[in-house]
Amino acid sequence: MMRLLFTLLLAPFFVFAQQKYQLIGSVVEKGNVSIPGASVFLEGTTIGTQTDANGHYVLKNIPPGRHRLVASMVGYLPKLVSLEFPAKILELNFNLEEDNKTLAEVRVVGSQDKTWEKQFRAFEKGFLGESYNRKEVYITNREVVDFSENEDIFTAKAAQPVQIVNKTLGYKITYFMDNFEKTNSLTAYKGLASFEKLVPEDARQERRWQRNRVEAYEGSMKHFLKALVDNRLEEEGFNAYLLKPEYLNNLRRGLFFDRNNERHVAFKAADLAGPVTTDGLRTLEWRIPMEIVFNKKRVMRPIFIDAPYPYTILIPKGLIQVTNTGDIMNPYSIEMRGDMGKIGMAELLPLDFDTNQP
């Protein structure tokens, strides 16, 4: 199955330093009325807080770099502000507008609604992924999701943020879903995510979570793009070749390592490294498909007998810009086919995940 899958409106999230920063402010609505219990967080990370009874917040432990700061509350439209720390300002206030469309749309799902249940299962497969433990990864507020479909497209909308508990990786995710679309050839969704670390029952569970997080990172799109911008593809376990477009839909079940160079175009990572934007993003000069294997993992049914590894084809679809940590800015700029395309929210890590820290 062809799949276009990346889930966040990502922000550049650069290397942590010891110096951390703090921001204070308020979240109000029309008439300067305070909104208690509103969420204020760095998009895609575990760094966040809630406003107090007077609508005030204190956001601590902000690492240096450029981030997207989000203020959100059920019944209001989320508001985003891009900031770079160290920041010139120490206080930032948000004024949220009511979202009149959503609160009236929450549906109560009955056990007799077999059509909705079937649609929800299709949504779960596209949204959470094709391989995960359903007892450990689940949506706790299923009733907020509703669907529409015709012969060509299946779409999902959420009247409230989707709440996901992931006991495999040790996170609770609040996902403000902008849209979800599924056709016969691709699945795509994007939105805003806030991560919260679950409290482990004991040290053994904490070690298990850390192992699972590293496992989820290795061979992922984030891992690949970081290796690409760091010019460390081979060191990180990736064998990657540009693929001549005429072979895209006519791959032979022969050898991945094409010694005759019939379908591959060799490249160096530096060849794809385009200009750096004023925001510190790396622009990739990438025009034709690429096929990749990650040789530090093995699969039971490999596509190629000489490469029994996870296999992916990446197809550029527009301007590709990534951060130094491998996060892609436009989730629609790369189409994924193969193993990377099967990854969903169940294997998604926060932007501040560090393989060297728990």
PELINWO-V473087 format. One record per residue. N is the residue number from 1. SS is DSSP state (H for helix, E for strand, - for the rest). OMEGA is omega as a letter, one per 40 degrees, with the letter a starting at -180 (NA if undefined). BURIAL is I if it has 24 or more other C-alpha atoms within 12 Angstrom, else O. Layout:
# PELINWO-V473087
{{N:SS:OMEGA:BURIAL} {N:SS:OMEGA:BURIAL}}
This chain:
# PELINWO-V473087
{{1:-:i:O} {2:E:a:I} {3:E:i:I} {4:-:a:I} {5:-:i:I} {6:-:a:I} {7:-:a:I} {8:E:i:I} {9:-:a:I} {10:-:i:I} {11:-:i:I} {12:-:a:I} {13:-:a:I} {14:-:a:I} {15:-:i:O} {16:-:i:O} {17:-:a:O} {18:-:a:O} {19:-:i:O} {20:E:a:O} {21:E:a:I} {22:E:i:I} {23:E:i:I} {24:E:i:I} {25:E:a:I} {26:E:i:I} {27:E:a:I} {28:E:i:I} {29:E:a:I} {30:-:a:O} {31:-:i:O} {32:-:i:O} {33:E:a:O} {34:E:i:I} {35:-:i:I} {36:-:i:I} {37:-:i:O} {38:-:i:I} {39:E:i:I} {40:E:a:I} {41:E:i:I} {42:E:a:I} {43:-:i:I} {44:-:a:I} {45:-:i:I} {46:-:a:I} {47:-:a:I} {48:E:i:I} {49:E:i:I} {50:E:i:I} {51:-:i:I} {52:-:a:O} {53:-:i:O} {54:-:i:O} {55:-:a:I} {56:E:i:I} {57:E:i:I} {58:E:a:I} {59:E:a:I} {60:E:i:O} {61:E:i:I} {62:E:i:I} {63:E:i:I} {64:-:a:I} {65:E:a:I} {66:E:a:I} {67:E:i:I} {68:E:i:I} {69:E:a:I} {70:E:i:I} {71:E:a:I} {72:E:i:I} {73:-:i:I} {74:-:a:I} {75:-:i:I} {76:E:i:I} {77:-:i:I} {78:-:i:I} {79:E:a:I} {80:E:i:I} {81:E:i:O} {82:E:i:I} {83:E:i:I} {84:E:a:I} {85:E:e:I} {86:-:a:O} {87:-:i:O} {88:-:a:O} {89:-:i:O} {90:-:a:O} {91:E:i:O} {92:-:a:I} {93:-:i:I} {94:E:i:I} {95:E:a:I} {96:-:i:I} {97:-:i:I} {98:E:i:O} {99:-:a:O} {100:-:a:O} {101:-:a:O} {102:-:a:O} {103:H:i:O} {104:H:a:O} {105:H:a:O} {106:-:a:O} {107:-:i:O} {108:-:a:O} {109:-:i:O} {110:-:a:O} {111:-:a:O} {112:-:a:O} {113:-:a:O} {114:H:i:O} {115:H:i:O} {116:H:i:I} {117:H:i:O} {118:H:i:O} {119:H:a:I} {120:H:i:I} {121:H:i:I} {122:H:i:I} {123:H:i:I} {124:H:a:I} {125:H:i:I} {126:H:a:I} {127:H:a:I} {128:H:i:I} {129:E:a:I} {130:-:a:I} {131:-:i:O} {132:-:a:I} {133:-:a:O} {134:-:i:O} {135:-:a:O} {136:-:a:O} {137:E:a:I} {138:E:i:I} {139:E:a:I} {140:-:a:O} {141:-:a:I} {142:H:a:I} {143:H:a:I} {144:H:a:I} {145:E:i:I} {146:E:a:I} {147:E:i:I} {148:E:a:O} {149:E:i:O} {150:-:a:O} {151:-:a:O} {152:-:a:O} {153:-:i:O} {154:E:a:I} {155:E:i:I} {156:E:i:I} {157:E:i:I} {158:E:a:I} {159:-:i:I} {160:-:i:I} {161:-:i:I} {162:E:a:I} {163:E:a:I} {164:E:i:I} {165:E:a:I} {166:E:a:I} {167:-:i:I} {168:-:a:I} {169:-:i:I} {170:-:i:I} {171:E:i:I} {172:E:a:I} {173:E:i:I} {174:E:a:I} {175:E:i:I} {176:E:a:I} {177:E:i:I} {178:E:i:I} {179:E:i:I} {180:E:i:I} {181:E:i:I} {182:E:i:I} {183:-:i:O} {184:-:a:O} {185:-:a:O} {186:-:i:I} {187:E:a:I} {188:E:i:I} {189:E:i:I} {190:E:a:I} {191:E:a:I} {192:E:a:I} {193:E:i:I} {194:E:a:I} {195:E:i:I} {196:E:i:I} {197:E:i:I} {198:-:i:O} {199:-:a:O} {200:-:i:O} {201:-:a:O} {202:-:a:O} {203:H:i:O} {204:H:i:O} {205:H:i:O} {206:H:i:O} {207:H:i:O} {208:H:i:O} {209:H:a:I} {210:H:i:I} {211:H:a:O} {212:H:i:I} {213:H:i:I} {214:H:i:I} {215:H:i:O} {216:H:a:I} {217:H:a:I} {218:-:a:I} {219:-:i:I} {220:-:i:I} {221:H:i:I} {222:H:i:I} {223:H:a:I} {224:H:a:I} {225:H:i:I} {226:H:i:I} {227:H:i:I} {228:H:a:I} {229:H:i:I} {230:-:a:I} {231:-:a:O} {232:-:a:O} {233:-:a:I} {234:-:i:O} {235:-:a:O} {236:-:i:I} {237:-:a:I} {238:E:i:I} {239:E:a:I} {240:E:i:I} {241:E:i:I} {242:E:a:I} {243:E:i:I} {244:-:a:I} {245:H:a:O} {246:H:i:O} {247:H:a:O} {248:-:a:O} {249:-:a:O} {250:-:a:O} {251:-:i:O} {252:-:i:O} {253:-:a:O} {254:-:a:O} {255:-:i:O} {256:-:a:I} {257:-:a:I} {258:-:a:I} {259:-:i:O} {260:-:i:O} {261:-:a:O} {262:-:a:O} {263:-:a:I} {264:E:i:I} {265:E:a:I} {266:-:i:O} {267:-:i:O} {268:-:a:O} {269:H:a:I} {270:H:i:O} {271:H:a:O} {272:H:a:I} {273:E:i:I} {274:E:a:O} {275:E:i:O} {276:E:a:O} {277:-:i:O} {278:-:i:O} {279:-:i:O} {280:-:i:O} {281:-:i:I} {282:E:i:I} {283:E:a:I} {284:E:i:I} {285:-:a:I} {286:-:a:I} {287:-:a:O} {288:-:a:I} {289:-:i:I} {290:E:i:I} {291:E:a:I} {292:E:i:I} {293:E:i:I} {294:E:a:I} {295:-:i:I} {296:-:i:O} {297:-:i:O} {298:-:i:O} {299:-:a:O} {300:-:a:O} {301:-:a:O} {302:-:i:I} {303:-:a:I} {304:E:a:I} {305:-:i:O} {306:-:a:O} {307:E:a:I} {308:-:a:O} {309:-:i:I} {310:E:a:I} {311:E:a:I} {312:E:i:I} {313:E:i:I} {314:E:a:I} {315:E:i:I} {316:E:a:I} {317:-:a:O} {318:-:i:O} {319:-:a:O} {320:E:i:I} {321:E:a:I} {322:E:i:I} {323:-:i:I} {324:-:a:I} {325:-:i:I} {326:-:i:I} {327:-:a:I} {328:E:a:I} {329:-:a:I} {330:-:a:I} {331:-:a:I} {332:-:a:I} {333:-:i:I} {334:E:i:I} {335:E:a:I} {336:E:i:I} {337:E:i:I} {338:E:a:I} {339:-:i:I} {340:H:a:I} {341:H:i:I} {342:H:a:I} {343:E:i:I} {344:-:a:I} {345:H:a:I} {346:H:a:I} {347:H:a:I} {348:-:i:I} {349:-:i:I} {350:-:a:I} {351:-:a:I} {352:-:i:I} {353:-:a:I} {354:-:a:O} {355:-:a:O} {356:-:a:O} {357:-:i:O} {358:-:NA:O}}
